[in-house]
Amino acid sequence: MRLSLRTTLPRTVVMLAVCAFFVAVGFGVMIPVLPLFAASFGVTNFLIGLVVSAFAGMRLAMSPFVRRISDRIGHRRTIGVGMWIVGGSSALCGFAASYGELLFWRAVGGLGSAMFTISATALLLASVGPELRGRASGLYQGGFLLGGMTGPAIGGLLATISLTAPFFFYAGTLVIAGIIAFTQLHDPPGMAEAAAERLTRPLRTVLRDVRFQAACLLGFGTGWQSFGVRSALVPILIVSYLGHPPSWTGIAFAIAAVAQTLALQPAGRATDLIGRRPVMVTGGVLAAASTLATPFAPNLTVLIVLLCVYGVASAALGTAPTAALGDAAKGAGSQPIAIFSMVGDSGAILGPLAAGLLADHLGMGAAFASGAVILLAGALWAWLIPARLDRRAPQEAR
């Protein structure tokens, strides 16, 4: 007899999405003024970029150690402490009296970010069964997206007060998120005992799993394209190539973010109902195709449409790979999740550098194509996932 699927997400997943919203609001408020504040110390453009990359670099360096911390104190505490570390470092950035102080405290923030990002993903996957992983990932990503859309508008108002006001606002939102983590999140029953037991799935087995490999490759491509090529070069296309004022950059990204937000729930349901593989393949192909066409957009309207297509693809790539990661890493602890996070961070670090070099020497088309090739490779790898490993909710419910 076929059982009905559970479709109600646990309270922990909802609270994780709320935490994600507060984190993203604060980040959206602070990140636009960070380069300007760094420039106020009279440093070079390279050093300004170093402040931005120091955060991601520390996240990358810290990721291998997060599993030991979360196994010792639990995911809930690791998330809360991580958020408060980022909040404290943000406030200290606002008090920085020199470039060196700003760089140091920004790097410290990356340490806390690795703690809450990896532990939150691990808690998310541990809180739901395979039949809900897509929808849970979609709700969690939705919290980040809504906060990311809200933050820049607030940041513009705060920047009129001072360049440091957004840093203190960011600290405040992370204090709130940390309180929510400590009071509203709960590790699943038996998680502490499970962490103390021997893992049932060796890491080397996970690393050979095509689901894990495809998820990592698509995560690397998303980091490369979304945080590298897209963020660095689309504003240049809008202003320098299409001749529109800078304000249209924010409008174009906001419209694309709305498209991505609207697509998250359908992408999550599709991931759970028809399988990870078709959603990962479709997302990778759509993202690559829209990426290849973007530098050749004849006008702003076409460019915004292409950004919206990429937003829909990003919704698929923000849900299905995470669900596939959860399937492949079941019984292997948090280390595969840390590796997945490190791979995505690597793409976000390398993407901007490669995009700039390719655009300077080979043109915009080559810069955008670099990310498209990675995304297509990820889609192809996802296509190789055997049907017997592609978890689907109807099968799980039988």
Secondary structure as GFF3:
##gff-version 3
##sequence-region A 1 398
A	DSSP	alpha_helix	11	30	.	.	.	ID=ss1
A	DSSP	alpha_helix	34	39	.	.	.	ID=ss2
A	DSSP	alpha_helix	45	73	.	.	.	ID=ss3
A	DSSP	alpha_helix	75	94	.	.	.	ID=ss4
A	DSSP	alpha_helix	99	127	.	.	.	ID=ss5
A	DSSP	three_ten_helix	130	132	.	.	.	ID=ss6
A	DSSP	alpha_helix	133	159	.	.	.	ID=ss7
A	DSSP	alpha_helix	165	184	.	.	.	ID=ss8
A	DSSP	alpha_helix	191	196	.	.	.	ID=ss9
A	DSSP	alpha_helix	203	208	.	.	.	ID=ss10
A	DSSP	alpha_helix	210	224	.	.	.	ID=ss11
A	DSSP	pi_helix	225	230	.	.	.	ID=ss12
A	DSSP	alpha_helix	231	236	.	.	.	ID=ss13
A	DSSP	pi_helix	237	241	.	.	.	ID=ss14
A	DSSP	alpha_helix	247	273	.	.	.	ID=ss15
A	DSSP	alpha_helix	276	293	.	.	.	ID=ss16
A	DSSP	three_ten_helix	294	296	.	.	.	ID=ss17
A	DSSP	alpha_helix	300	328	.	.	.	ID=ss18
A	DSSP	alpha_helix	335	361	.	.	.	ID=ss19
A	DSSP	alpha_helix	364	383	.	.	.	ID=ss20
A	DSSP	three_ten_helix	387	389	.	.	.	ID=ss21
A	DSSP	alpha_helix	393	396	.	.	.	ID=ss22
###
